[in-house]
Amino acid sequence: MLYMRLKIVGPWIFFLFVLTSFTFACSSQVERIPELDTSNNDTRFILVLPKEHWQTLFPDMQGEVNIFSIGSDGTDLRPLFFGVRGYNYVEGISFSQNELLLSSFSEAQVLGKQSLGNLYVWNIKDAAPMLISNSYVAGGYPFTPKALWLSNNEVIYVGEQGNEIALFKTYLNENITDRVFGLDSSIHPLLRLLSASTNGFIYWQNGTITPETSIIETDFWRVGPNGEDLARVGTKDGTKLPFFSVSPNGNLIVHGKSILDKNFNTIVELPLINEPTDAYWSESSEQVFLSMRICHTPACVEYEMSYYIWQHSFVSSFAQIDIDITVNWALWSPNEKQILLYHYSGITNQWKLLPFVFDLDSGELEAILPNLKDIANYYVFWAP
């Protein structure tokens, strides 16, 4: 078992201060925008954009932050719906690519202050979203998620019930919600969900973030789909746990420089100099994008990054890829042939997002949304 203390530096300081929220008006006032014309096969993205950047284009639109569709060249901005108030964000896209998971809060979040809001599922063919919970616990958007898709019909999320933080599971077709497990208040609060699958374990990371020091005190935990077999993930001898990341289906684990199966049996040892810095899984769990830092100074003020892709198939493969930017966050495309890369440029508290797309087949890195290069506070996702 393990108790860890990790320091967050660089872009993570920026991430932690961007705790955001919104209020979603699920009523007759919500109007759906006509379906997008994708006949020209232009790749589109979902954009989460603050009011100051869209108010002149849509002066009658409510809300402080809203959700849009946009072309890859940064033009043709289209709201997904009107009649929305507050702060509007996307939590995730379903496996079928037909539904968006949305979180909803009435005011902007403050680091270190727990806030409760609404959680919705919105089918892109429907006019209004469906409420899942009105006691959803805010996360550090979007880097510390507290809601994940289990399947196209199931969502797992962190909520509050009777002043107790707990894990809940909603069956969308039946509109039924079950309490999976109550989180012990004597341990660190849940920082982010890592992985959840219908018949497998639910993994999460506990942690406490302080704005003054940006320190996470953290452990990794898992529990069965029905709240059984709770266990803290750690080393047998109590030493520091190596880097740890779980695939979306829970069947594969990056553990230090090794890939393990769900029973912690080694599948392959990765030929890395150091442990990974981050791991980003494709939705199928068949591929993982890894970053590794090599420090050139004792405090790692000067360093270089290397990037790799491991593919799990009949014969697993591992290859270094050529990316000449620092990747701060990454999202696989729905077809798993491209990776959306978040790159932040600037100084602390003045970071600007410069998004790129890496194509696996060509090996090319392409900048996207060039018209937004001077905007600091927006988020971009693959469109369904």
C-alpha positions, 0 to 999 in steps of 0.5 A: 500500500502506498501514500504518495505526495506529488508536486505539480509544476508548469501547465498543471498549475494553470489547469488547477486554476481553471475549475469551471462550471455552468447552469443548463436550462433543461426546459422548453427554452432550449432550442436545438441548432439544425443538424450540421452539414458535413457533406464536405467531409471537413473535420469539425471540433467541439469548442467550449468558449467563454462569453467574451469571445462569442457575444458579438456573434451571438448577442442574444445567446445566454450563458457565460461559457457555451458549447459550439461546433467549429471547423478545423480552420477555426471558422464557421462557429455554430452553437449546439443549442440556445436558451442556456445560462451559466457555464456550459461544458462537455464532460465526455462523448459516448462510445456510439458518438451520439451523446454528450455528457454535460456538467452544469453549475450556476457559478464559476468554481473556486479551487479547494471549494467543493461545489455541486451541480447538475449532470446531463446526457444530451443526444445530438438528435434531441432538443433538450438534455436528460438530467442524470443528477442534481448533486454532481461534484465539480472536478478540475475541468477537464483534466480531473474528470468525475464522470465517465461512460461505462457503456452507451447505456451507463454512466458512472459519476461522483455525487453527493447524497446525504452529505456523503460523497459517493459513486453512482451509476445511471442506466440511461435507457431505464433512467435508473440510478444506483449508489455504487459505493460511499467514499470514506471521509477519513481518506483523501477526497476523490480527485479524478476517475481513472477508468470504469467498465461495465463488468470490471473495476472502477479505478480512481485517484484520491487527492487534495489540491492546495492553490498555494503549493499545488501539491497533490497527496494521492493514492489509487483505489479500485472497487468492483462494479457493485461496490465490492472488493474495495482495495488501494493499489500499491506495492507489496513492500510499501515502497513508492508506486511507479507511474500508474494508468488504467485503460478505459476498459480496465483490462490494461495498466501502465505500471512504471515502464511495464504494461500489465493485464488486469490481474497485474501480470506483465505483458511487455516491458517498455524500452524506456529510459525513465517512467512515463510522465503521462499516458493517454488511452484510446477509447478501445484500450488498444492504443496508448500515447505515452510521454516521457521527460528527461531532465537536464537539471536537478530540479528539472527546470530544463528538460526534453520530452519524448513521445511513444505509442504502444499498440495492443494487438496479436503482436504488440508494437512500440514506437517513438513518434516525432513531435516537436512540441510539449504535449500537456494533454491529449485526446484520441480521435473516434477512429483512433487514427489521430490524436488531438494535442493540447500545447500551452504556450506562455508563462504561468497564469497566462497560458494560451492553448495551441491545439495540434492534430497528430496523424498516425498514418502520415506521422504529420503534426498539424496546427488547428484553429489558427483563428483562436491562437490569441485566446487563452481560456477555451477547450477543444474536443473531437466532434461526434 
